[in-house]
Amino acid sequence: MRIGFMMGYDKERMEFAKKVGFGSAELQAGAGSPFFPGNPDWEAKADEVKAAFAEMDIRISCIAAFYMNHMDPQQEENGKRTVHGAIQLAERMDVPIVAGFAGRIPNTPLEQSLPKFKEIWGEHAKFAEAHGVKIAFENCPMGPYHLPASGINVMCTPAMWEFCFNEVPSSSLGLEWDPSHLICMFIDPIVSLRKFGDKVHHVHAKDAHVNHDLLAQYGIWYPGVIEHCHIGLGDTDWRLAVKELRRHGYKGDLNIEGWHDSVYRNQQGTPKGEDEGLIISYRYLSMCVAQDGIDV
C-alpha cells in the first residue's frame, strides 16, 4: 500500500511527489490529454507517460476520467466514449482501476436511476471485464452542501451502493471509497467499510470535519457547517480505516484529493497551500501505513 495524490501528467508535480516521499498517483486523464485514446499516436504517448512515472518509481494506481453525469442525455454518448477510452488507456498502461461518477437522473429520487444504471453500467462492466480493468465509483453526491439533493451521482449512499451492485452483479464494479462524503451525511466511515470493504477498488484519501457549533446554530443547510479537509484534520479515524481495508484484503493505494481544504489550498497569499496540506496528509498517513519497499 502506497500513499499518493491526484495529479495530471506534470513533471513538476511528479518531482514534488518524489521529494516528499509519495509512491503513488491517481492520474487525471480525459479527451484533452494527448495520451488518451482517440488522439493521434495516443499509444506511443501513453507508453511515454507510463515510462516517466516508472522512472520515478511512482505507481499509477488509478486513472481518474469520467466525473460527469452519464444519465444526462446530452452527456451520455460522451460519457460512454470517456469510460471506454479510460479502460483502454488503463489496459495500455497496466493500471488496474478507472474511476469516476455513475451518473443520476437529475431531480428524481435516487432509486429511479436504477434501471438506467443497469443499462449503462451493465454494458461498461462487460467492456471492463474484457479488458481486465475494474471500475470504481466515487461516492460524492455532487449536491449542494455535500448532500444528495439535486446531485448527479447515484452511487452516493451505502443503500444505493447495495442496490446498484445488485442491479449489476459484476466483480468489475466497485467503489472509489471517500470517507469525506460519508462524514458530510453523518455516516460512520468505518461502519461502511465493515459491510462494503470487499467492494473497495480504490481509495480517495480525503476527510471532512463537522463544525458542531455551526450545526447546532444553523443546521446542515448552511455554508461551513461541514468542510472538506486534508487527512489528519478531519473526523475519520484513518488508523481504523486502514486496518479495516486490510481486513478486507485491500491491496491498493491511498490517493489524496486535497484541493478542497478551505485553508491548505492554493489561493491568494498561499501559493503553496495545497502542497503544505499534502505534506500534512502524507505524514499522518505514514503513521497508518507500512509502505511498499519497507520490510515488515
N, C-alpha and C positions, 0 to 999 in steps of 0.2 A: 504494500500500500504506500503510495507516494502522495505528497502534497503539491498542489499546483494551483493555477488560476486560469480564468478565461482570458484568451488573447487572440488577436488575429496573427497572421504571419508577419511578424515585425521583428527584425533583427535586434533592435534596441530593447524591446520588451524581453526577448529571449535572453539577452545578455544580463539584464536586470534579474531575471528569474534565476539564472545560473549563479550570479553573485550572491544572492540571498540564500540559496540552497534548495530552491524548488526543483523537483524532479519530474514534474508532470505539467500538462497543459490541456485545457479544453479548447480546441481550435475552432474559432468562429469562421464560418465559410458560407458562401452563397453564390448566386449567379454572377455577382460582381467580382468575385475572386477569380483571377486569371487561371487558377488551377482547378476550377470547378467544372464538372462535366458539361459539355456543350460549348465551351470556349475553345479557341484554336490551340492545338497542341497541349490540351489540358493534362494528358497522361504524363508527358515529359515534365511539365511544370509541377505536377503533384509529386513526382519522384524527387524533384529538387527540394521541395518543401519537406518531404519525409526525411531526406538525407541531412538537411540543415538541422532539424530537431535532433536526429540521431547523433550527429556530430557533437552536439552539446549535452548529450545524454538526458534530454528532456522527452519523456514519453508522451505521445499524444493519446490520451485515454478516451477521448470522445470528440466527435465533430458536432458542433452546435450550429444548426442550419435552419430549422423550419419553425420559427417563432411567429406564427401567423394564424389567422382563423381559417382553417381548412373547410369549414362548413359555410362560409360566406360564398355565395355563388360567384362573386366577382374575383375571389381568390382561389377557388377550388382547383382550377387547372394549373395555375402557377404553383400551388401547394403540392400537387402531385409531381410536377417536374422537379421541384426542390427536394422532396423526400427521396425520389428515385435517384436524383443526382447525388445527394448526400450518401446514400447507400453505396452507389458505385464508387464514389470517392473513398469512402471508408474501406471498401474492399481493396482498392488500388493501393492504399497507404497502410494496409494491415492494422486498421483501427477497429476495435470490436463494437463500438457503440455510436449511434447517431441520436441526436436529441432535439426536442422542440415541444410545441404545444399540440394538443389533439384537436383543437377547434371546438366550436359550440354554435348551435343555432341561437342567434342573439335574442335576448329579452324574452326567453321562454324558460320554464322550469328545467333544471339540469337533465332530468330523466327523459325529456322529449328529444334530446340529442342522441339517445342510444341507437336508434335504427340507422342514423346517418354515420355514427361512429362505426358500427358494424360494417356498413357498406365501404367506407373509405379505408379504415384501418385493417379490415379483413384482407383487402387486396394488398395493402402495403406490407402486412405481416408475411404474406406468401412471397413477395418480392425480396424482403429482408432474409427470409429463411433460405431462399435460393442462392443468395449471395453471402451467406454466412455472417450476417451482421444483425445486431439487436437494436431495437428502437426503445428509447427511454423518454417518457413523457414528464416534463417538469410540471409540478403541481401548483403552479401560480394561477390564482383565479383571474387575474388581469381585470378585476373590477375596481371601482373607486374604494378608497380606504382599505385596500388589500382584501376585499371581501368578494364573494361570488356574484353578487347582484350586478347585472349589466356586464359581466365578464365575457371572455371569448375562449375559455378553456374548460371543457367539461371535466377533465381529469384534475379536479381541484380539491376534492374532499375524499376521505377514506371510503365513504359509502359509494361514491362514484367510481373509485378505483375498482372496487369489488364488482359493481355492475358491469363496467366496461371490460374487465378481464373475463367475466363470464360470457359476454357477448362475443368476444374474440379470444378463445382459449388457446392462445399461441405462446410458446415459450420465448418467441422473439420480442414480445411486447412486455415492457416493464416500466419502472419509474426512474426518473431523474429526481431523486428524493432531495427536497429542500425544506428543512425544518422551519425556516423563517416564515413561510406561508402558513404553516400549521400554528405557530405561535400567534399569528395575526387572527386566527379563528379560535383561539383558546383550546387547541387540540394538543395533547401531550405528544411530542415527537417520539419519545421512547416507546410509548404505548403503541404508536402507529408502526414502529419497526417490529415490535413483537409479533404483529399479525402479518405485516407485508414485507418483512425483511427479505424473504425469498424472491420478491419481485423487484428489488432494487438493482438496477443495472448500472446506475451511475449516481454520484452524489455531488450536489451543489453545496459547498461549504459556505453557508450564509446564515445569519441569525437575525433575530428581531427581539426587541425589548418593549414590554408593556409599561407605559408610564401610568402607574395606578392612580396617582393624584389627579391627572387629567381625565382618566377613565371615570373616576368617581364623580368628577365635576361635570363632564360633558358627555360621557358615553362613547361608544365606538365610532360614531359618525362625526369625527372631529379631527382636524389635522394634528399630527404629532402625538396622538394617543398611543399609537403603535408605530415604531420606527424600525426600519431595517438597519442592520449594523454588521460590523466585522466580527469574526469569531473571537470569543473571549469578552465581548462587550454586550452579549445578549442573554437570553433566558434558557437556551438549550444547554443541557449538561453533555458536552461533547465527549467526556470520558465514557459515559454510559452509552452514548450513541455509537461510538467506535466499537465498544465491546459488543453491543447488540448486533451491529453489522457483521462483526467477526463471528458471532454465534451462528448467524445465518449463512456463513460461508462467503461473504462478500470479499472479493479479491481485487476490486477496482481501486481507483484513486479518489482523493478528496480535492475537488477543484473549487477555489474560492471565486465567488462572484461579488466583487467588493465595491462597485461604484455607487451603490445605493446608500451607503452610510452618510448621514447628514453632516458629519464632521470630517471624517477621514475620506475625503473625496477631492478631486481636482476642481478647485474653484478659485475665484479671485483672491489673492493673498496667500493661498496654499497650493502652489503648482504641483507639489509632490504629495499632496494629501492622501491620495489613493495608495501610493507606494508605502507610505507610513502605515496605513491600515493593513496592507498586505503583509508587511513585516510583523505587525502585531499578531495577525491571524496565523502566520507561519510559526511563530514562536509558541503560540498557545497550542496549536495542533501538534507540534513536535513533542509535546509532553504526553500526547494521547496515542501516538503512532510510532511504531518501530519501522522506519522507512526502509525500502529496499536498499540493499548494499550493506546493511548492518547485521552482523551475525547475532542471532538470539537463540 
